[in-house]
């Protein structure tokens, strides 16, 4: 079977309306986890939107991704990114060399054995007391289960936060905290267009509930 064409992921993200502005809105939540001068690696950085935000804050951030189209877009803005496989790149880094590793919406594209190995290798390269911050879809959301997971052509599986916490502790991390990004761009703010004709709006596919009590579940 022929492999998918290079750059397909980046073209798809543009197709569904992911932009610098939408990423900045949803990723602002994570900035408070980082301090100026820290050495930070963004695994699966895409076009480097968050790397750019971190560097604006004075963080010594660098991104790693395998998509040449996304990296070309980052390089146009002089965002420091490297084309590499995430596992291979972690293997090449010195032990205890990073203050934090950040990865947003990468794990759901990977099988279990790779996520576990990524966690183990991340622990090796992090300094004592450093952090691994993994961002993934909320498995408890109805819209994530029925719509968003199936939207991307390369999603492998959901990862429950307690499963990721277990992996971290198995790999050496002594503390794991679960949380939710309340600034994330909601599906109702996105729509897909084909040419000049609107195909559908997320809020019309799975309409949000009228009762506010049920909204978090949605």
C-alpha positions in Angstrom: 0.0 0.0 0.0 1.3 3.5 -0.9 2.1 5.8 2.0 0.2 9.0 2.5 1.8 12.1 0.8 4.2 14.2 2.8 2.7 17.3 4.3 -0.8 15.9 4.4 -1.2 16.6 8.1 -0.3 20.2 7.8 -2.6 20.7 4.8 -5.4 19.0 6.7 -5.0 21.3 9.7 -5.3 24.3 7.4 -8.4 22.7 5.8 -10.2 22.5 9.2 -9.2 26.1 10.1 -6.2 25.7 12.4 -4.3 29.0 12.4 -1.7 30.9 14.3 -4.5 32.8 16.1 -6.5 29.7 17.1 -3.4 27.9 18.4 -2.4 31.0 20.3 -5.8 31.1 21.9 -5.8 27.5 23.0 -2.1 27.3 24.0 -2.0 30.5 26.1 -3.2 28.3 29.0 0.1 26.4 29.0 2.5 29.4 29.2 2.3 29.6 33.0 4.0 26.2 33.2 7.2 27.7 31.8 9.8 30.2 33.0 12.3 32.4 31.1 15.6 30.8 30.3 14.3 27.2 30.7 15.4 24.7 28.1 12.2 23.3 26.6 11.5 20.8 23.8 8.2 20.7 21.9 7.6 17.2 20.5 5.3 17.2 17.5 5.5 20.9 17.2 3.9 21.2 13.8 4.4 24.7 12.4 6.0 25.8 15.7 3.2 28.0 16.9 3.8 27.2 20.6 7.6 27.3 20.2 7.1 30.9 19.0 4.9 31.7 22.0 7.5 30.3 24.4 10.4 32.2 22.9 8.3 35.4 23.1 8.3 34.7 26.8 12.0 34.2 27.0 12.0 30.4 27.1 14.8 28.6 25.2 12.3 26.5 23.2 12.9 24.3 20.3 10.5 22.1 18.3 10.8 18.7 16.7 8.4 17.3 14.0 8.5 15.0 11.1 6.2 16.9 8.7 8.3 18.8 6.2 5.5 21.1 5.2 4.9 22.2 8.8 8.6 22.7 9.4 9.0 24.8 6.3 6.3 27.1 7.5 8.0 27.4 10.9 11.4 28.1 9.3 9.9 30.9 7.3 9.3 32.6 10.6 12.8 31.7 11.9 11.3 29.4 14.5 13.9 26.9 15.6 12.6 23.4 14.6 14.2 20.1 13.6 12.9 17.4 11.3 13.2 14.1 13.2 11.4 11.2 14.7 10.5 12.1 18.3 11.8 8.8 19.7 15.1 9.0 17.8 15.6 12.6 18.7 15.1 11.9 22.5 17.6 9.1 22.2 20.3 11.5 20.9 19.9 14.1 23.6 22.2 14.1 26.7 20.8 12.8 30.0 19.4 15.4 32.4 19.6 18.2 29.7 16.1 19.7 29.6 13.8 21.6 32.0 10.6 20.5 30.3 9.2 18.5 27.4 5.9 19.7 26.0 3.8 17.7 23.5 0.3 18.6 22.3 -1.9 16.2 20.5 0.8 13.8 19.6 0.1 10.7 21.8 -3.3 10.0 20.2 -1.5 9.4 16.9 0.8 6.8 18.5 0.3 3.2 19.6 0.7 2.3 23.3 4.2 0.9 23.1 5.5 4.0 21.4 3.8 6.3 24.0 5.3 4.3 26.8 8.8 4.4 25.2 8.5 8.1 24.6 7.6 8.7 28.3 10.6 6.6 29.3 13.1 8.4 27.0 11.6 11.8 28.1 12.4 10.9 31.7 16.0 10.2 30.9 16.7 13.5 29.2 14.8 15.7 31.8 16.6 17.2 34.7 15.7 16.2 38.3 12.4 17.9 39.2 11.7 18.7 35.5 8.3 18.2 33.9 6.7 16.3 31.0 3.5 18.0 29.9 1.3 15.9 27.6 -1.8 17.4 26.0 -4.5 15.2 24.4 -8.2 15.1 23.8 -10.5 14.8 26.8 -11.7 11.2 26.7 -14.7 12.2 28.8 -16.1 14.6 26.2 -19.0 13.3 24.1 -18.0 15.5 21.1 -14.4 14.2 21.3 -15.6 10.6 21.1 -18.3 10.9 18.5 -16.7 13.6 16.2 -13.2 14.9 16.9 -11.4 11.6 17.3 -12.7 10.4 13.9 -12.0 13.6 12.1 -8.2 13.1 11.8 -7.0 10.4 9.4 -4.2 9.3 11.7 -5.7 9.0 15.2 -4.8 5.7 16.8 -6.6 5.8 20.2 -7.6 7.9 23.1 -5.4 8.0 26.2 -7.1 8.4 29.5 -5.2 10.8 31.8 -5.0 8.1 34.4 -3.3 5.8 31.9 -0.8 8.5 31.0 -0.2 9.1 34.8 0.4 5.4 35.2 3.0 5.4 32.4 4.8 8.3 33.9 5.1 6.7 37.3 6.2 3.4 35.7 9.0 5.4 33.9 10.3 7.2 37.0 8.2 10.3 37.4 7.3 10.7 41.1 4.3 13.1 40.7 1.6 13.4 38.0 -1.2 16.0 37.9 -4.2 15.9 35.6 -6.0 19.0 34.4 -8.2 20.6 31.7 -7.5 23.5 29.4 -10.6 25.7 29.6 -9.2 28.0 27.0 -9.1 25.4 24.3 -10.9 26.4 21.0 -14.3 24.7 21.1 -15.7 23.0 18.0 -18.5 25.5 17.7 -16.0 28.1 16.7 -14.7 26.1 13.8 -16.3 25.2 10.5 -15.2 23.3 7.3 -15.6 24.9 3.9 -15.3 23.2 0.5 -14.6 25.9 -2.1 -17.0 28.7 -1.4 -19.7 26.4 0.0 -19.9 25.7 3.7 -20.0 22.0 4.4 -20.9 21.9 8.1 -20.5 23.7 11.4 -19.4 21.7 14.4 -22.2 22.9 16.6 -24.7 21.6 14.1 -23.2 18.2 13.9 -23.5 17.5 17.6 -25.4 20.5 19.0 -24.3 21.6 22.5 -26.9 20.9 25.2 -29.3 23.5 26.4 -28.7 22.7 30.0 -25.5 24.3 31.3 -25.0 21.4 33.7 -24.5 19.0 30.7 -22.1 21.3 28.8 -18.8 19.9 30.3 -19.9 16.4 29.4 -20.6 17.5 25.8 
